[in-house]
Amino acid sequence: MKKTTAIILTSVCLIVPVVAQQSGRDDLSPQPRVRFAPVHIYLDSGDRSLAAYQFELSATAGQIEIVGVEAGEHKAFAEPPYYDPAALTQDRIIIAAFNTGQNLPKGRTRIVTIHLLIKGDVEPQYKLKLAVAGDADGKEIPAKITFEKGEEK
């Protein structure tokens, strides 16, 4: 009997503070909307082979958190790229990759997908800046970088 009473009292002592905290919450205030969405990054190297790239993506509006980086679609960039972890704290990411192999992509190819946690109702606006793109000989090549928003979850 004493053991049962002790268990009940312990349970009450653990549950009451949680219930009190929940009842003190202002349930009328709206909770911020949170959703996940990918941003697909494409690089078009024209008729030149793409061996290396570096770019920066940042949010100019909206509140985002970068939660993942996925490799590109071509075999040459099948490994997740390098990125600067320090930049992540500033709602931006700097990504770079290279491949010195023979089978390199030409034309438009998805080089990476960045997975985001989007907070609030403001639709994020992105700034995408290509720092450099290069061929297998280490020469800079003209290339165009673009992005497409993926489906939100």
C-alpha positions as CSV (number, residue, x, y, z in Angstrom):
1,M,0.0,0.0,0.0
2,K,2.8,2.4,0.9
3,K,4.6,1.6,-2.3
4,T,1.5,2.4,-4.4
5,T,1.0,5.7,-2.5
6,A,4.6,6.6,-3.1
7,I,4.3,5.9,-6.8
8,I,1.1,8.0,-7.1
9,L,2.6,10.9,-5.2
10,T,5.8,10.8,-7.4
11,S,3.7,10.8,-10.5
12,V,1.6,13.7,-9.4
13,C,4.8,15.7,-8.5
14,L,6.1,15.1,-12.0
15,I,2.9,15.7,-13.9
16,V,1.5,18.8,-12.1
17,P,4.4,21.2,-13.1
18,V,4.0,20.1,-16.8
19,V,0.2,20.7,-16.7
20,A,0.6,24.0,-14.9
21,Q,3.1,25.2,-17.5
22,Q,0.8,24.1,-20.4
23,S,-2.2,25.8,-18.8
24,G,-0.3,29.1,-18.4
25,R,0.5,29.2,-22.1
26,D,-1.4,31.6,-24.2
27,D,-3.1,29.1,-26.6
28,L,-4.7,32.0,-28.5
29,S,-1.3,33.1,-29.9
30,P,-0.6,31.6,-33.3
31,Q,2.4,29.3,-33.6
32,P,4.9,30.2,-36.3
33,R,4.5,28.1,-39.4
34,V,7.4,25.7,-40.0
35,R,8.0,23.7,-43.2
36,F,10.7,21.9,-45.1
37,A,11.7,22.6,-48.8
38,P,14.5,21.8,-51.1
39,V,16.3,24.2,-53.4
40,H,17.9,22.6,-56.4
41,I,21.0,24.3,-57.8
42,Y,21.9,24.0,-61.5
43,L,25.0,25.0,-63.3
44,D,25.2,25.3,-67.1
45,S,28.7,25.0,-68.4
46,G,27.6,25.1,-72.1
47,D,29.8,22.9,-74.3
48,R,32.6,22.8,-71.7
49,S,33.3,20.0,-69.2
50,L,32.6,21.1,-65.6
51,A,35.2,19.9,-63.2
52,A,34.9,22.4,-60.3
53,Y,32.6,25.1,-58.9
54,Q,32.1,27.3,-55.9
55,F,29.0,29.3,-55.1
56,E,27.1,31.0,-52.3
57,L,23.4,30.9,-51.5
58,S,21.8,33.2,-48.9
59,A,18.3,34.3,-48.0
60,T,17.5,37.9,-48.5
61,A,14.0,37.6,-47.1
62,G,12.3,35.1,-44.9
63,Q,13.8,33.0,-42.2
64,I,15.6,29.8,-43.1
65,E,17.8,27.2,-41.6
66,I,19.9,24.9,-43.7
67,V,19.4,21.4,-42.6
68,G,21.0,19.3,-45.3
69,V,23.1,19.2,-48.5
70,E,22.6,16.6,-51.1
71,A,24.9,15.6,-53.9
72,G,24.4,16.4,-57.6
73,E,22.8,14.3,-60.3
74,H,25.9,13.5,-62.4
75,K,28.4,10.8,-61.3
76,A,31.2,13.4,-61.2
77,F,29.4,15.1,-58.3
78,A,27.7,12.1,-56.7
79,E,29.5,12.8,-53.3
80,P,28.1,15.6,-51.2
81,P,30.1,18.8,-51.8
82,Y,32.2,20.7,-49.3
83,Y,30.7,23.6,-47.5
84,D,31.6,26.2,-44.9
85,P,29.9,25.2,-41.6
86,A,30.6,28.7,-40.1
87,A,28.5,30.3,-42.8
88,L,25.4,28.2,-41.8
89,T,24.9,30.4,-38.7
90,Q,24.3,33.4,-41.0
91,D,21.5,31.8,-43.1
92,R,23.9,31.3,-46.0
93,I,26.0,28.5,-47.3
94,I,29.2,28.5,-49.4
95,I,29.6,25.2,-51.3
96,A,32.4,23.9,-53.5
97,A,33.2,20.7,-55.3
98,F,35.7,19.4,-57.8
99,N,36.4,16.2,-59.8
100,T,39.5,15.5,-61.8
101,G,38.1,12.5,-63.6
102,Q,37.4,12.0,-67.3
103,N,33.6,11.7,-67.2
104,L,32.5,15.2,-66.5
105,P,29.1,16.9,-67.1
106,K,28.5,19.4,-69.9
107,G,25.5,21.7,-70.3
108,R,22.9,22.2,-67.5
109,T,23.2,19.8,-64.6
110,R,22.0,19.8,-61.0
111,I,25.1,20.2,-58.9
112,V,23.5,20.1,-55.5
113,T,20.2,20.2,-53.6
114,I,20.0,22.2,-50.3
115,H,17.4,21.2,-47.8
116,L,15.9,24.1,-45.8
117,L,13.7,24.5,-42.7
118,I,11.5,27.6,-43.4
119,K,10.1,29.4,-40.4
120,G,7.1,31.8,-40.6
121,D,4.8,32.8,-43.4
122,V,7.3,35.0,-45.3
123,E,8.3,33.3,-48.5
124,P,12.1,33.2,-48.7
125,Q,13.9,35.1,-51.4
126,Y,17.3,33.8,-52.3
127,K,20.5,35.3,-53.6
128,L,22.7,32.9,-55.6
129,K,26.3,33.9,-56.5
130,L,28.7,31.8,-58.5
131,A,32.3,32.4,-57.4
132,V,34.0,30.2,-60.0
133,A,33.5,27.3,-62.4
134,G,36.4,25.5,-63.9
135,D,37.4,22.7,-66.3
136,A,39.6,19.7,-65.8
137,D,42.7,21.8,-66.8
138,G,42.0,24.2,-64.0
139,K,40.9,27.0,-66.3
140,E,37.9,29.1,-65.4
141,I,35.0,28.6,-67.7
142,P,31.9,30.8,-68.2
143,A,28.9,29.2,-66.6
144,K,25.4,30.2,-65.5
145,I,24.1,29.2,-62.1
146,T,20.3,29.0,-61.4
147,F,18.0,27.4,-58.8
148,E,14.5,25.9,-58.6
149,K,12.4,25.6,-55.5
150,G,11.3,22.1,-54.8
151,E,8.0,20.9,-53.2
152,E,7.4,22.0,-49.6
153,K,6.7,19.3,-47.0
